[in-house]
């Protein structure tokens, strides 16, 4: 699978609580279509061998060696409390750069497992609705908006909330505490 180039993204007018106009990578997860802004995406790779790390939350499937760097891989379906992703030939790993909530603010690369990568689409702010407060099956704060394209909805994810390193570290500590 190929790397994706970053292009400029326009912000919506101040005060609007939805996603920004720009390009999004769409992918399928559990039969639903989701999207992430391409500015956060570094590359897409085929699903390969993961090294499992003991004592991690169920949504951390393991780590991969990406050109000499250790990259944690998150099972997005498990992160959304929808069970583990079943691996098949179209399963891929999207490498995403996230920022930390801490003072350090050093970007962190994370891989996310998806059922299949679709395409990069342009989405304008006119096609983006505010995130719903219920009924999507994932935590509302994970959603930055709902895009309408070709008579279907695409769930636009807030990558820094879905992949919050600080929240995942806290969850890991809770799991460790419970297992003691």
C-alpha positions, -999 to +999 in steps of 0.1 A: +000+000+000+012+035-007+021+065+014-002+095+014+009+131+009-004+158+031-023+187+016-036+219+032-068+218+052-091+248+057-107+254+091-144+260+095-155+294+108-149+300+145-174+285+169-184+255+147-180+222+165-176+200+134-147+186+114-127+207+090-130+209+052-103+188+035-091+154+024-099+123+044-088+087+042-119+065+043-118+029+056-142+002+067-144-011+102-171-036+112-192-027+082-192+010+089-173+037+069-150+059+089-125+086+079-094+103+093-080+136+081-050+129+059-028+154+077-025+128+106-018+099+083+018+089+076+013+058+055-007+026+050+008-008+052-004-044+048-012-062+079+018-082+090+033-099+120+027-081+153+047-087+185+023-090+214+032-071+245+020-086+278-002-067+302-017-043+277-054-034+273-072-056+248-073-029+221-034-028+220-028-057+196+010-054+198+039-036+182+055-036+147+090-027+136+085+002+111+119+010+096+137+005+129+110+022+150+087+005+175+051+014+166+022+003+189-008-011+169-043-004+181-073-025+172-098+003+165-127-021+167-117-032+202-110+005+211-147+011+202-157-019+224-169-039+194-146-069+198-114-078+180-109-071+143-110-104+123-079-105+101-083-112+064-065-103+031-078-067+029-069-059+066-045-030+068-026-009+093-029+029+090+001+046+105-011+078+122+008+106+139-009+118+171+000+145+196+002+139+234-019+159+259+012+163+281+036+192+282+061+172+262+038+173+231+061+150+211+042+134+182+038+096+185+032+072+157+005+046+162-008+020+139-045+013+137-060-019+123-088-015+098-108-040+079-101-023+045-088+010+033-111+026+007-099+059-007-090+096-001-120+118-005-125+156-005-152+167+020-164+203+022-179+218+054-213+220+037-213+181+037-203+178+074-230+176+101-221+179+139-215+147+156-246+130+171-248+128+208-260+091+207-268+062+184-235+056+166-221+029+188-189+046+198-182+074+223-195+107+210-162+125+218-144+102+193-165+117+164-156+151+149-185+150+124-207+131+101-200+136+064-227+130+037-214+115+005-233+096-022-264+092+001-244+076+029-227+088+061-190+087+068-181+089+105-152+114+108-130+105+137-111+129+160-078+111+159-063+128+190-093+117+211-096+082+197-059+076+200-052+097+231-019+084+244-026+098+279-060+081+281-047+048+268-018+049+293-044+055+321-064+026+308-033+004+308-025+013+344-061+005+354-058-029+337-025-035+355-041-026+388-070-049+383-048-078+373-027-075+405 
